[in-house]
Amino acid sequence: MKIVESVPTQKYFFSRKQLPLKDDVAGARQWAVFLDRVMLTYFEIEPGCRFERHAHDSEQITLVLEGELIFRFDGGDVWAGAGEVVAVPSGIPHAVDTGQTGAKAVDAWSPPAAKYKETS
């Protein structure tokens, strides 16, 4: 990685020690990193966990790293496994469940989701 000397790297690099997992909904823990217009969250989610039906102003793109997530939309359910992606436009109501295996996932948000910005 090339470092530009005029950029204060301490503001743009986060070691693993700087990213402790924090409690979210029961059965889920996360960390978040954000800039002015974009955010990345990482989740470790236990089996049988549920993010209740909600909508948010941010667009959300979820990449499932391990396990499986079930996105429940008004038009039907989407089952996403490891290596698969779900894109959720802003304002779209949805819930998210894990199956019997739990999951690890990364979310990209734009603009940053206020809920996770406050916990970082």
N, CA, C and O of each residue as an XYZ file, in Angstrom:
480
protein
N       0.852     -1.174      0.000
C       0.000      0.000      0.000
C       0.894      1.231      0.000
O       1.848      1.315      0.774
N       0.589      2.166     -0.853
C       1.339      3.413     -0.918
C       0.697      4.421      0.029
O      -0.515      4.632     -0.025
N       1.480      5.034      0.883
C       1.000      6.043      1.825
C       1.428      7.419      1.328
O       2.612      7.656      1.086
N       0.482      8.306      1.181
C       0.786      9.684      0.811
C       1.097     10.425      2.105
O       0.271     10.457      3.017
N       2.273     11.015      2.187
C       2.724     11.612      3.447
C       1.841     12.740      3.956
O       1.789     12.969      5.165
N       1.152     13.442      3.086
C       0.330     14.566      3.533
C      -1.003     14.117      4.131
O      -1.736     14.940      4.678
N      -1.325     12.838      4.037
C      -2.588     12.326      4.565
C      -2.352     11.792      5.976
O      -1.458     10.971      6.177
N      -3.140     12.245      6.961
C      -2.964     11.746      8.335
C      -3.494     10.311      8.449
O      -4.682     10.111      8.699
N      -2.628      9.319      8.270
C      -3.051      7.924      8.191
C      -3.767      7.439      9.438
O      -4.582      6.521      9.350
N      -3.494      8.021     10.592
C      -4.166      7.567     11.808
C      -5.669      7.771     11.731
O      -6.398      7.151     12.506
N      -6.163      8.605     10.839
C      -7.595      8.819     10.682
C      -8.219      7.864      9.664
O      -9.444      7.755      9.592
N      -7.390      7.170      8.876
C      -7.908      6.377      7.772
C      -7.570      4.896      7.845
O      -8.046      4.116      7.019
N      -6.763      4.497      8.808
C      -6.433      3.090      8.982
C      -6.945      2.645     10.344
O      -6.775      3.349     11.339
N      -7.578      1.463     10.385
C      -8.122      0.927     11.629
C      -7.593     -0.483     11.815
O      -7.914     -1.381     11.037
N      -6.786     -0.675     12.843
C      -6.283     -2.019     13.132
C      -7.415     -2.845     13.736
O      -8.430     -2.299     14.168
N      -7.235     -4.148     13.761
C      -8.260     -5.033     14.331
C      -8.558     -4.657     15.781
O      -9.701     -4.767     16.223
N      -7.550     -4.218     16.518
C      -7.752     -3.825     17.920
C      -8.652     -2.596     18.045
O      -9.284     -2.394     19.082
N      -8.711     -1.791     17.014
C      -9.544     -0.588     17.030
C     -10.984     -0.875     16.587
O     -11.802      0.041     16.508
N     -11.291     -2.128     16.303
C     -12.614     -2.495     15.808
C     -13.254     -3.550     16.711
O     -13.544     -4.655     16.252
N     -13.476     -3.233     17.968
C     -14.116     -4.217     18.844
C     -15.582     -4.399     18.463
O     -16.261     -3.455     18.060
N     -16.047     -5.626     18.601
C     -17.454     -5.896     18.335
C     -18.307     -5.300     19.445
O     -17.966     -5.399     20.624
N     -19.419     -4.680     19.062
C     -20.351     -4.059     20.008
C     -21.718     -4.701     19.847
O     -22.094     -5.114     18.750
N     -22.457     -4.783     20.938
C     -23.795     -5.372     20.888
C     -24.725     -4.559     20.005
O     -24.672     -3.329     19.986
N     -25.571     -5.261     19.281
C     -26.618     -4.650     18.465
C     -27.932     -5.257     18.946
O     -28.223     -5.196     20.141
N     -28.722     -5.829     18.072
C     -29.916     -6.546     18.512
C     -29.449     -7.809     19.226
O     -28.301     -8.223     19.065
N     -30.333     -8.424     20.015
C     -29.962     -9.648     20.730
C     -29.452    -10.696     19.742
O     -30.146    -11.055     18.791
N     -28.247    -11.177     19.975
C     -27.666    -12.192     19.115
C     -26.800    -11.659     17.995
O     -26.320    -12.436     17.170
N     -26.588    -10.349     17.942
C     -25.761     -9.762     16.883
C     -24.779     -8.765     17.483
O     -25.109     -7.998     18.388
N     -23.572     -8.803     16.955
C     -22.532     -7.846     17.363
C     -21.925     -7.258     16.100
O     -21.875     -7.916     15.061
N     -21.459     -6.005     16.195
C     -20.974     -5.320     15.002
C     -19.912     -4.288     15.332
O     -19.752     -3.880     16.482
N     -19.185     -3.872     14.295
C     -18.365     -2.666     14.355
C     -18.648     -1.865     13.090
O     -19.136     -2.403     12.096
N     -18.335     -0.572     13.141
C     -18.606      0.310     12.004
C     -17.454      1.284     11.800
O     -16.839      1.751     12.759
N     -17.174      1.581     10.536
C     -16.210      2.599     10.140
C     -16.924      3.468      9.113
O     -17.597      2.959      8.217
N     -16.772      4.784      9.247
C     -17.490      5.646      8.308
C     -16.707      6.903      7.967
O     -15.849      7.367      8.718
N     -17.043      7.426      6.805
C     -16.597      8.740      6.352
C     -17.847      9.603      6.243
O     -18.897      9.236      6.770
N     -17.750     10.728      5.576
C     -18.907     11.615      5.471
C     -20.068     11.007      4.689
O     -21.227     11.225      5.040
N     -19.764     10.234      3.613
C     -20.826      9.766      2.719
C     -20.947      8.258      2.588
O     -21.795      7.772      1.840
N     -20.130      7.520      3.289
C     -20.174      6.064      3.165
C     -19.795      5.413      4.488
O     -19.033      5.979      5.271
N     -20.334      4.217      4.732
C     -20.071      3.483      5.964
C     -19.917      2.003      5.632
O     -20.533      1.494      4.696
N     -19.086      1.325      6.416
C     -18.939     -0.118      6.335
C     -19.196     -0.688      7.719
O     -18.614     -0.226      8.700
N     -20.066     -1.691      7.804
C     -20.294     -2.378      9.067
C     -19.988     -3.859      8.874
O     -20.191     -4.418      7.796
N     -19.495     -4.478      9.942
C     -19.218     -5.907      9.958
C     -20.068     -6.511     11.067
O     -20.120     -5.977     12.175
N     -20.731     -7.620     10.771
C     -21.621     -8.268     11.737
C     -21.241     -9.728     11.950
O     -20.873    -10.435     11.012
N     -21.337    -10.162     13.199
C     -21.318    -11.578     13.559
C     -22.665    -11.847     14.213
O     -23.002    -11.241     15.230
N     -23.432    -12.760     13.625
C     -24.827    -12.933     14.004
C     -25.074    -14.399     14.392
O     -24.746    -15.314     13.636
N     -25.640    -14.602     15.548
C     -25.904    -15.944     16.050
C     -27.090    -16.587     15.324
O     -27.908    -15.892     14.721
N     -27.174    -17.921     15.388
C     -28.337    -18.605     14.813
C     -29.634    -18.118     15.465
O     -29.666    -17.827     16.661
N     -30.693    -18.033     14.672
C     -32.003    -17.647     15.192
C     -32.150    -16.176     15.551
O     -33.093    -15.806     16.250
N     -31.241    -15.335     15.089
C     -31.308    -13.890     15.375
C     -32.246    -13.219     14.374
O     -32.395    -13.677     13.242
N     -32.877    -12.127     14.809
C     -33.790    -11.390     13.926
C     -33.606     -9.885     14.084
O     -33.593     -9.358     15.197
N     -33.463     -9.209     12.952
C     -33.542     -7.752     12.890
C     -34.979     -7.459     12.472
O     -35.356     -7.708     11.326
N     -35.770     -6.940     13.379
C     -37.199     -6.721     13.129
C     -37.411     -5.816     11.915
O     -36.502     -5.103     11.489
N     -38.611     -5.857     11.375
C     -38.988     -5.062     10.197
C     -38.657     -3.586     10.445
O     -39.006     -3.012     11.477
N     -37.979     -3.001      9.471
C     -37.560     -1.606      9.571
C     -37.275     -1.079      8.157
O     -37.245     -1.843      7.193
N     -37.074      0.195      8.057
C     -36.621      0.844      6.825
C     -35.662      1.944      7.249
O     -35.719      2.412      8.386
N     -34.794      2.355      6.357
C     -33.847      3.418      6.697
C     -33.598      4.300      5.485
O     -33.826      3.895      4.345
N     -33.129      5.508      5.752
C     -32.832      6.464      4.689
C     -31.635      6.028      3.849
O     -31.539      6.385      2.675
N     -30.735      5.270      4.434
C     -29.521      4.837      3.739
C     -29.805      3.698      2.770
O     -30.674      2.860      3.011
N     -29.061      3.680      1.673
C     -29.008      2.499      0.828
C     -28.081      1.510      1.522
O     -27.116      1.914      2.171
N     -28.365      0.221      1.391
C     -27.592     -0.814      2.079
C     -27.256     -1.927      1.103
O     -28.126     -2.424      0.388
N     -25.990     -2.314      1.081
C     -25.571     -3.472      0.296
C     -24.909     -4.436      1.261
O     -23.934     -4.086      1.926
N     -25.440     -5.662      1.340
C     -24.947     -6.667      2.273
C     -24.256     -7.796      1.525
O     -24.825     -8.387      0.607
N     -23.020     -8.092      1.926
C     -22.265     -9.232      1.420
C     -22.190    -10.259      2.535
O     -21.638     -9.981      3.599
N     -22.734    -11.429      2.306
C     -22.675    -12.508      3.292
C     -21.322    -13.200      3.156
O     -20.969    -13.689      2.083
N     -20.577    -13.235      4.248
C     -19.260    -13.866      4.250
C     -19.342    -15.347      4.634
O     -18.670    -16.190      4.040
N     -20.171    -15.649      5.629
C     -20.363    -17.019      6.108
C     -21.819    -17.192      6.505
O     -22.490    -16.225      6.867
N     -22.300    -18.414      6.438
C     -23.667    -18.695      6.878
C     -24.699    -18.229      5.872
O     -24.478    -18.249      4.662
N     -25.848    -17.805      6.416
C     -26.978    -17.442      5.559
C     -27.813    -16.360      6.235
O     -28.038    -16.399      7.445
N     -28.267    -15.396      5.441
C     -29.199    -14.370      5.907
C     -30.468    -14.454      5.071
O     -30.425    -14.689      3.864
N     -31.583    -14.258      5.734
C     -32.876    -14.261      5.050
C     -33.444    -12.845      5.137
O     -33.812    -12.385      6.218
N     -33.512    -12.167      4.011
C     -34.098    -10.827      3.946
C     -35.572    -10.992      3.629
O     -35.933    -11.629      2.640
N     -36.419    -10.421      4.464
C     -37.873    -10.561      4.293
C     -38.446     -9.217      3.824
O     -38.554     -8.258      4.589
N     -38.808     -9.188      2.541
C     -39.394     -8.007      1.912
C     -40.888     -8.235      1.731
O     -41.357     -9.370      1.812
N     -41.634     -7.166      1.488
C     -43.072     -7.300      1.232
C     -43.351     -8.220      0.048
O     -44.360     -8.925      0.040
N     -42.478     -8.222     -0.945
C     -42.693     -9.031     -2.142
C     -42.186    -10.459     -2.038
O     -42.330    -11.225     -2.990
N     -41.599    -10.839     -0.915
C     -41.089    -12.199     -0.750
C     -39.757    -12.203     -0.024
O     -39.192    -11.153      0.285
N     -39.269    -13.401      0.240
C     -38.029    -13.581      0.978
C     -36.867    -13.823      0.022
O     -37.026    -14.430     -1.037
N     -35.683    -13.328      0.427
C     -34.449    -13.564     -0.313
C     -33.482    -14.268      0.626
O     -33.157    -13.744      1.692
N     -33.023    -15.452      0.239
C     -32.059    -16.228      1.022
C     -30.689    -15.990      0.420
O     -30.463    -16.318     -0.744
N     -29.770    -15.426      1.190
C     -28.428    -15.121      0.688
C     -27.395    -15.908      1.486
O     -27.354    -15.831      2.714
N     -26.560    -16.665      0.775
C     -25.508    -17.444      1.398
C     -24.143    -16.824      1.165
O     -24.026    -15.750      0.573
N     -23.124    -17.505      1.631
C     -21.747    -17.010      1.525
C     -21.409    -16.627      0.091
O     -21.622    -17.400     -0.843
N     -20.875    -15.413     -0.063
C     -20.497    -14.906     -1.376
C     -21.620    -14.234     -2.135
O     -21.406    -13.743     -3.244
N     -22.811    -14.201     -1.564
C     -23.944    -13.567     -2.242
C     -24.237    -12.192     -1.635
O     -23.879    -11.905     -0.493
N     -24.895    -11.357     -2.432
C     -25.115     -9.956     -2.079
C     -26.593     -9.598     -2.196
O     -27.281    -10.042     -3.116
N     -27.071     -8.788     -1.249
C     -28.423     -8.244     -1.297
C     -28.297     -6.721     -1.248
O     -27.622     -6.181     -0.372
N     -28.946     -6.029     -2.186
C     -28.947     -4.563     -2.216
C     -30.332     -4.072     -1.812
O     -31.334     -4.463     -2.411
N     -30.387     -3.216     -0.799
C     -31.651     -2.706     -0.271
C     -31.716     -1.194     -0.523
O     -30.945     -0.441      0.073
N     -32.618     -0.743     -1.392
C     -32.765      0.699     -1.615
C     -33.261      1.406     -0.353
O     -33.840      0.773      0.530
N     -33.039      2.690     -0.273
C     -33.520      3.448      0.887
C     -35.042      3.414      0.941
O     -35.719      3.410     -0.087
N     -35.562      3.390      2.165
C     -37.002      3.451      2.375
C     -37.758      2.151      2.184
O     -38.979      2.139      2.341
N     -37.091      1.056      1.854
C     -37.766     -0.220      1.606
C     -37.865     -1.011      2.918
O     -36.837     -1.368      3.492
N     -39.084     -1.290      3.400
C     -39.237     -2.071      4.631
C     -38.722     -3.504      4.455
O     -38.957     -4.142      3.428
N     -38.024     -3.988      5.470
C     -37.503     -5.352      5.437
C     -37.165     -5.804      6.853
O     -36.978     -4.987      7.754
N     -37.090     -7.095      7.027
C     -36.574     -7.714      8.247
C     -35.466     -8.651      7.793
O     -35.398     -9.017      6.619
N     -34.591     -9.041      8.729
C     -33.505     -9.967      8.392
C     -33.403    -11.007      9.494
O     -33.401    -10.677     10.680
N     -33.316    -12.269      9.086
C     -33.171    -13.390     10.018
C     -31.937    -14.194      9.654
O     -31.476    -14.177      8.512
N     -31.406    -14.903     10.655
C     -30.406    -15.925     10.367
C     -31.095    -17.270     10.452
O     -32.119    -17.428     11.115
N     -30.522    -18.211      9.779
C     -31.038    -19.573      9.867
C     -30.449    -20.278     11.073
O     -30.174    -19.652     12.097
N     -30.258    -21.564     10.948
C     -29.750    -22.362     12.057
C     -28.243    -22.254     12.224
O     -27.699    -22.727     13.222
N     -27.553    -21.632     11.255
C     -26.095    -21.577     11.306
C     -25.537    -20.237     11.759
O     -24.355    -20.158     12.095
N     -26.340    -19.185     11.779
C     -25.807    -17.858     12.048
C     -25.120    -17.321     10.801
O     -25.197    -17.931      9.734
N     -24.446    -16.177     10.932
C     -23.815    -15.579      9.756
C     -22.763    -14.559     10.150
O     -22.757    -14.036     11.265
N     -21.878    -14.294      9.209
C     -20.963    -13.152      9.263
C     -21.213    -12.389      7.971
O     -21.318    -12.986      6.899
N     -21.307    -11.063      8.075
C     -21.640    -10.265      6.897
C     -21.032     -8.871      7.000
O     -20.708     -8.394      8.087
N     -20.888     -8.238      5.856
C     -20.415     -6.864      5.755
C     -21.497     -6.065      5.041
O     -22.049     -6.505      4.033
N     -21.793     -4.878      5.583
C     -22.748     -3.967      4.951
C     -22.036     -2.697      4.519
O     -21.207     -2.163      5.256
N     -22.359     -2.212      3.325
C     -21.951     -0.886      2.871
C     -23.193     -0.005      2.929
O     -24.274     -0.424      2.517
N     -23.040      1.203      3.433
C     -24.161      2.128      3.613
C     -23.820      3.483      2.989
O     -22.693      3.967      3.100
N     -24.807      4.080      2.335
C     -24.648      5.447      1.860
C     -26.015      6.120      1.853
O     -26.953      5.631      1.223
N     -26.122      7.239      2.552
C     -25.133      7.798      3.470
C     -24.994      6.912      4.701
O     -25.765      5.967      4.864
N     -24.016      7.200      5.581
C     -23.845      6.391      6.791
C     -25.147      6.261      7.572
O     -25.894      7.227      7.721
N     -25.407      5.064      8.063
C     -26.611      4.793      8.850
C     -26.431      5.382     10.250
O     -25.504      5.019     10.973
N     -27.318      6.282     10.615
C     -27.205      6.998     11.889
C     -27.094      6.042     13.070
O     -26.335      6.297     14.005
N     -27.839      4.949     13.035
C     -27.832      3.984     14.153
C     -26.421      3.489     14.445
O     -26.024      3.421     15.608
N     -25.671      3.147     13.430
C     -24.330      2.577     13.631
C     -23.271      3.660     13.788
O     -22.227      3.420     14.394
N     -23.521      4.821     13.262
C     -22.596      5.937     13.432
C     -22.539      6.337     14.912
O     -21.476      6.692     15.422
N     -23.677      6.277     15.590
C     -23.760      6.654     17.000
C     -23.035      5.669     17.895
O     -22.563      6.064     18.961
N     -22.923      4.401     17.510
C     -22.295      3.388     18.351
C     -20.804      3.223     18.083
O     -20.136      2.457     18.778
N     -20.272      3.925     17.092
C     -18.854      3.779     16.734
C     -17.968      4.638     17.598
O     -16.749      4.634     17.428
